Amino acid sequence: MVGRVAGLDDKYELDAGRVYLSGVQALVRVLFDQHRADAEAGLRTGTFVSGYQGSPLGTLDKELQRVERRWAGADLVFRPGVNEELAATAVWGSQVATQVAGSPWDGVVGWWYGKSPGLDRAADAIRHANLCGVGPRGGAVALVGDDPACKSSTIPSASEATLAALGLPTLWPGSVQEVLDLGRHAVALSRACGLWVGVKVVTSVADAAGTAAVGLDRVTPVIPVVERAGRPYVHRPNAVMMAPDALESERTMATRLELARAYSRANTLNRVSSEAPSAWLGIAAAGRSHAELGQAFADLGLDAAQRRAVGIRVLQVGMVWPLEGDTVREWAKDLDEVLVVADEGRLESAIKETLYGVGRPPRVVGQRDEDGRALLDAAGDVDADAVALAVASRLRLRGVQVESVGARLA
């Protein structure tokens, strides 16, 4: 039997199996996968994309234009923005388009893209759009390109704090595979909680390329139920930005964020990726930092069996805000110490806040140790070398000796 010959267009055409694609191409594939999933569910949804180019998402618009022949099959409209805030305003409009009498659409999935400084520029538009919200058959996703190592930007950038300040639940994929999977979850999460959802895409993920599994059945969202005023809450967009409507929209934010946390738990967006029966050290890592942690373990000679023997339990954080507390508290139970691995300090602060007040909270370290000394560099990417040194230093304090990477790094 002759096997199928792989083609260059498999990255978009293959319905199931494995394909080779870049991080940016994975973002483009998510648009088509979401439309196919909606069609299979009997929904007629449109896809609207607008943003402003800038590395690490500088080639997203070019890739979309390269596959223009596929737009019609996805009912896709692409309108590059004159600037970031006008693009965000256009995506906001896509979420109220179905309220127009005679609209043929069940919903429109809106996608905004831009780099971290562009998020700053578009903050006012996104804040208004998020308060207005999205409907259960629409969805709005902000793809934010972060460049923590300042490889192609004027300043190092991390967008988590801004996204949280704007009220956007934030997902952080760490690989091409996670771009595909969390991209689908981003739409389902947005529909479930009625909020825009931010997806942090760092340079090392956007520029990466590799094989990934595809198939609509990879993501089968579990939609949680949270009651408000005695009945399950379903958000309906309200574009009236004046009192009393805006005040009522603001009152729904607590319920919508509760729905976001419930979605995270129901769909295991944060999960224990390495367990140990008698763990004393917990390591929390988000996005690309989780892959760097895996390389650090390899550099230190700590395979899965050795991690169990040493007592290390790892939490992979896919949704960094709002942090779902029950999963974190269960993971941290009986730990003596938590090491947070991320390229900015918001996750560390969120874990401290989550564990504050529990019976015997573990010590939490990350960018600094318990004595205030620098542990993980707060500037630039947190790479495997830095993580290995940090993990080794915590283990040595416990009397556990591991293969030193110090000589190699000297």
C-alpha positions, -999 to +999 in steps of 0.1 A: +000+000+000+014+034-010+013+060+017+000+095+012+026+120+000+029+150+023+023+184+006+032+220+015-005+229+019-011+202+045-006+228+072-040+241+063-057+213+044-051+182+065-081+175+087-063+152+111-028+139+117+004+158+120+015+188+100+046+210+099+041+247+105+054+278+122+039+296+152+024+323+130+010+297+106-006+280+135-024+312+144-037+313+109-048+277+110-067+284+142-090+308+122-099+281+098-102+253+124-126+274+144-148+281+114-148+243+106-158+235+142-186+260+142-199+246+109-199+211+122-219+223+152-245+238+129-235+274+134-231+300+107-203+322+119-181+348+102-144+355+109-132+391+111-095+399+115-079+433+120-047+445+136-014+463+130+018+445+120+048+443+142+073+416+151+070+389+164+036+390+146+050+410+117+043+382+092+008+374+103-009+397+078+014+385+050+005+348+057-032+357+057-028+374+024-008+344+010-038+321+017-064+346+005-080+319-017-091+302+015-110+332+030-143+325+013-144+290+027-141+304+062-164+334+056-133+354+065-129+392+062-094+406+067-090+444+072-056+455+083-059+485+106-045+520+100-034+517+136-039+494+166-069+512+182-089+516+150-083+478+144-095+471+179-126+493+174-134+474+142-132+440+160-154+455+187-180+463+160-179+427+149-194+416+182-225+437+178-230+430+141-254+402+147-277+426+166-285+443+133-319+433+120-317+407+093-282+396+101-275+362+084-249+353+111-252+334+143-221+351+154-188+366+143-154+356+157-132+387+159-094+385+160-072+415+168-034+413+165-005+436+175+027+437+194+028+447+231+033+485+225+004+483+201-017+469+230-008+499+250-020+521+222-052+502+217-060+500+254-089+524+255-107+507+226-101+473+240-113+484+275-146+496+261-150+466+238-143+442+267-169+459+289-194+456+261-184+420+259-192+392+234-220+368+229-221+330+233-217+325+195-193+352+188-159+356+205-131+381+205-094+373+208-065+396+211-032+381+198-004+400+215+032+396+203+056+399+232+093+403+228+109+400+263+144+397+249+140+429+228+151+411+196+130+432+173+116+459+195+126+492+209+119+479+244+115+445+261+078+437+264+055+416+284+018+422+281+003+402+311-001+432+334-018+453+307-042+425+297-052+419+333-057+456+339-081+456+309-099+426+323-089+401+296-084+365+306-050+356+293-037+324+278+000+317+272+010+291+247+045+278+249+048+258+216+033+255+181+011+227+194-002+249+222-009+278+198-033+255+180-050+241+211-051+272+232-062+292+202-093+271+200-098+274+238-095+312+235-126+314+214-146+289+236-135+308+267-145+341+252-179+328+244-183+311+278-175+342+299-185+370+275-151+387+276-123+393+251-094+368+257-058+377+253-032+353+239+004+361+247+026+350+218+064+354+225+090+357+198+104+322+204+070+307+198+059+329+169+092+322+151+093+285+160+085+258+135+078+221+141+052+193+138+019+194+156-011+172+158-043+186+142-079+176+143-111+193+156-115+167+183-083+178+200-103+206+217-138+197+230-146+226+254-165+220+286-187+250+292-192+258+329-223+273+345-222+301+370-255+316+383-263+353+386-296+365+401-306+329+405-301+316+369-272+306+346-255+337+334-251+342+296-236+375+286-252+396+259-231+424+244-242+459+253-225+487+233-242+515+253-212+531+271-232+554+294-249+550+327-269+531+337-260+505+310-222+508+315-226+504+353-246+473+348-220+459+324-194+466+350-214+447+377-213+416+354-175+416+353-172+396+386-195+369+372-177+369+339-143+365+355-157+337+377-168+320+345-133+324+331-118+307+362-144+280+360-136+274+324-099+271+332-106+244+358-132+225+337-108+223+308-076+218+327-058+248+312-035+247+343-023+212+350+003+192+369+028+181+343+052+163+367+041+146+399+059+133+430+043+114+458+062+133+486+070+165+469+085+194+488+094+217+459+068+229+435+078+246+403+052+267+384+060+276+348+039+293+321+042+294+283+076+290+268+091+289+303+077+254+307+097+242+278+128+259+291+122+242+324+121+208+306+155+216+291+168+227+324+158+193+340+177+176+311+208+197+317+207+188+354+202+151+347+168+151+363+145+127+344+109+120+355+119+092+379+146+113+395+123+143+399+099+120+417+127+107+439+139+142+447+104+155+454+096+180+426+060+187+415+055+209+384+025+230+375+021+241+338+001+273+337-018+278+305-041+306+317-021+331+337-049+355+345-073+353+363-054+325+381-077+296+390-072+292+427-084+257+435-059+240+411-030+261+425-040+253+461-043+215+454-009+215+436+008+234+464-006+213+492+021+200+516+049+218+496+076+235+515+086+258+487+074+271+453+097+283+425+079+304+399+095+304+364+082+332+341+096+361+322+078+386+343+066+388+379+028+388+377+024+350+379+046+350+410+025+377+426-007+358+417+005+326+432+015+344+464-020+360+466-037+327+459-018+309+487-020+337+512-040+326+542-039+288+537-031+268+567+007+264+561+016+283+529+048+273+512+076+298+507+073+314+472+104+325+453+110+335+417+127+366+405+142+369+440+149+344+468+137+345+504+165+370+513+157+394+484+187+383+463+182+380+425+173+344+415+158+346+380+167+376+359+136+398+355+150+413+323+148+393+290+138+357+283+140+332+311+161+306+293+170+270+303+205+280+316+190+305+341+163+281+351+188+253+357+209+274+379+179+285+399+166+249+404+200+237+413+204+264+440+171+255+456+179+218+456+213+224+472+197+243+500+178+210+507+211+190+505+203+176+471+233+176+447+227+177+410+249+179+379+262+215+379+258+236+348+279+263+364+312+253+346+294+252+312+280+286+318+312+302+331 
